[in-house]
């Protein structure tokens, strides 16, 4: 393990996301996965970067009482922010189409909040990536949603999937942040832990 400061820690990733699991594994960090369901609701009026940090801290709360000395929980949440509106995960096909139409031909921000929690310490941070979509045709949107069923993804898309290949003109910021975990920023925070 490169992060020698964490060699005695049991690291817990609290996420159902296969993308987050893969990204953390690709950092060569040994971890286990544990999940506690929480109601992902945030207060009105929070600034954009605070929303996913708030939700990441909320996801950490169920762990706080039972954490042992050498345990570290990683929680995170990703939102898509376009023209002042937060796009979460679409509930169904129609909502996914609506979200993709909002993103088509526009710049939006993907914000991932991460929270690191141990028995005696908590640190949270956010990373922001600007994503620029080309104007998408209805056929492209229908094809993507029908074949990839992006109902578990904020903003109804995955950058690493077909729609990212054909629809994203450019990004400014971390690619992996758009996938759901800003691994470079996370690595730096873990080094400081």
C-alpha positions in Angstrom: 0.0 0.0 0.0 1.4 3.4 -1.0 -0.5 5.2 1.7 1.6 3.9 4.6 -0.1 6.2 7.1 -3.3 4.1 6.6 -1.7 0.6 6.8 -3.3 -0.1 10.2 -6.7 1.2 9.1 -9.7 -0.8 8.1 -11.1 1.3 5.3 -14.8 1.2 4.6 -16.4 2.5 1.3 -20.0 3.2 2.0 -21.3 3.1 -1.6 -23.4 0.8 -3.8 -21.8 2.4 -6.9 -19.7 -0.1 -8.9 -17.8 2.8 -10.4 -16.8 4.1 -7.0 -15.7 0.7 -6.0 -13.6 0.3 -9.1 -12.0 3.7 -8.8 -11.0 3.2 -5.2 -9.7 -0.3 -6.0 -7.6 1.2 -8.8 -5.9 3.4 -6.2 -4.5 0.2 -4.8 -6.4 0.7 -1.5 -7.7 -2.3 0.4 -11.2 -1.7 1.5 -14.5 -3.3 2.4 -17.9 -2.1 1.4 -20.7 -1.4 3.9 -23.9 0.5 3.2 -26.5 2.1 5.4 -29.5 3.5 3.6 -30.2 7.2 4.3 -32.8 9.6 2.9 -30.8 11.7 0.5 -32.5 15.1 1.2 -30.7 18.3 1.6 -31.8 21.7 2.9 -33.0 24.3 0.5 -30.6 27.1 -0.4 -27.3 25.2 0.1 -24.6 26.4 -2.3 -23.8 24.0 -5.2 -20.6 22.7 -3.7 -22.1 22.2 -0.3 -25.0 19.9 -1.5 -22.9 16.8 -2.2 -20.7 17.4 0.9 -23.8 17.6 3.0 -25.1 14.4 1.5 -21.8 12.6 2.0 -21.7 13.7 5.7 -25.3 12.4 6.0 -24.3 9.0 4.6 -21.5 8.9 7.2 -23.8 9.5 10.2 -25.0 5.9 10.6 -21.4 4.7 11.0 -20.3 7.3 13.7 -21.5 5.4 16.8 -20.0 2.1 15.9 -16.6 3.0 14.4 -13.6 1.5 16.0 -10.2 3.3 16.6 -8.6 2.0 13.4 -11.6 2.4 11.0 -12.1 5.0 8.3 -15.3 5.4 6.3 -15.4 7.0 2.9 -18.8 8.4 1.8 -19.6 10.4 -1.3 -22.3 11.9 -3.4 -22.4 13.3 -6.9 -24.8 15.9 -8.3 -25.2 17.4 -11.7 -25.9 21.1 -11.7 -27.3 22.9 -14.7 -28.5 26.5 -14.9 -29.2 26.6 -11.1 -31.0 23.2 -11.0 -29.7 20.0 -9.3 -30.2 16.9 -11.3 -30.2 13.7 -9.3 -30.9 10.2 -10.5 -33.9 9.9 -12.9 -36.9 8.0 -11.6 -37.9 6.7 -15.0 -37.4 6.9 -18.7 -39.3 10.2 -19.2 -37.3 11.9 -16.4 -34.1 10.6 -18.0 -35.1 12.1 -21.4 -36.0 15.4 -19.7 -32.6 15.5 -18.0 -30.7 14.7 -21.2 -32.6 17.4 -23.0 -31.5 19.9 -20.3 -27.9 18.9 -20.7 -27.9 18.9 -24.5 -25.9 21.7 -26.1 -24.9 23.1 -22.7 -22.2 23.3 -20.1 -23.1 21.8 -16.7 -21.1 21.2 -13.5 -20.6 17.8 -11.9 -19.9 18.2 -8.2 -18.8 15.2 -6.1 -18.6 15.6 -2.3 -16.5 13.2 -0.3 -16.5 12.7 3.5 -13.8 10.9 5.4 -14.9 9.8 8.9 -13.0 8.1 11.7 -13.9 7.8 15.4 -12.3 11.2 16.2 -12.1 13.1 13.0 -14.1 14.1 9.9 -13.0 15.9 6.8 -15.2 16.7 3.8 -14.4 18.3 0.4 -15.9 18.8 -3.0 -14.5 18.6 -6.6 -16.2 20.4 -9.5 -15.8 19.5 -13.2 -17.3 21.4 -16.1 -18.8 19.2 -18.8 -19.8 20.4 -22.3 -22.3 18.4 -24.2 -23.0 18.8 -27.9 -26.6 19.2 -29.0 -28.0 15.7 -28.8 -30.7 14.4 -31.2 -33.8 12.7 -29.8 -32.6 9.5 -31.5 -29.3 9.6 -29.6 -31.0 10.3 -26.3 -33.5 7.5 -26.9 -30.8 5.0 -27.9 -28.7 5.8 -24.9 -31.4 5.6 -22.3 -32.9 2.4 -23.9 -29.6 0.6 -24.1 -27.8 1.9 -21.0 -30.6 2.5 -18.5 -28.8 5.3 -16.6 -31.3 5.3 -13.7 -28.5 5.0 -11.1 -26.6 8.0 -12.3 -26.9 11.7 -11.4 -28.0 13.6 -14.5 -29.0 10.4 -16.2 -25.7 9.7 -17.9 -22.3 8.1 -17.4 -19.3 9.8 -19.0 -17.6 6.4 -19.4 -20.6 5.1 -21.5 -21.7 5.5 -25.1 -23.2 8.9 -24.5 -19.9 10.2 -23.2 -18.1 8.9 -26.3 -20.4 10.6 -28.8 -21.8 13.5 -26.8 -19.2 15.2 -24.6 -17.2 17.7 -26.5 -14.8 18.5 -23.6 -14.4 18.7 -19.9 -12.6 21.1 -17.6 -11.5 19.3 -14.4 -11.3 15.7 -13.3 -12.7 13.0 -15.5 -13.0 10.6 -12.6 -15.0 13.2 -10.6 -17.6 12.9 -13.3 -17.6 9.1 -12.9 -18.4 9.7 -9.2 -15.1 9.9 -7.3 -12.4 12.5 -7.6 -9.6 10.0 -7.0 -6.6 12.4 -7.2 -8.2 14.8 -4.7 -9.2 11.8 -2.5 -5.7 10.4 -2.6 -4.2 13.7 -1.5 -6.7 13.9 1.4 -5.9 10.3 2.5 -2.1 11.1 2.4 -2.7 13.9 4.9 -4.9 11.8 7.1 
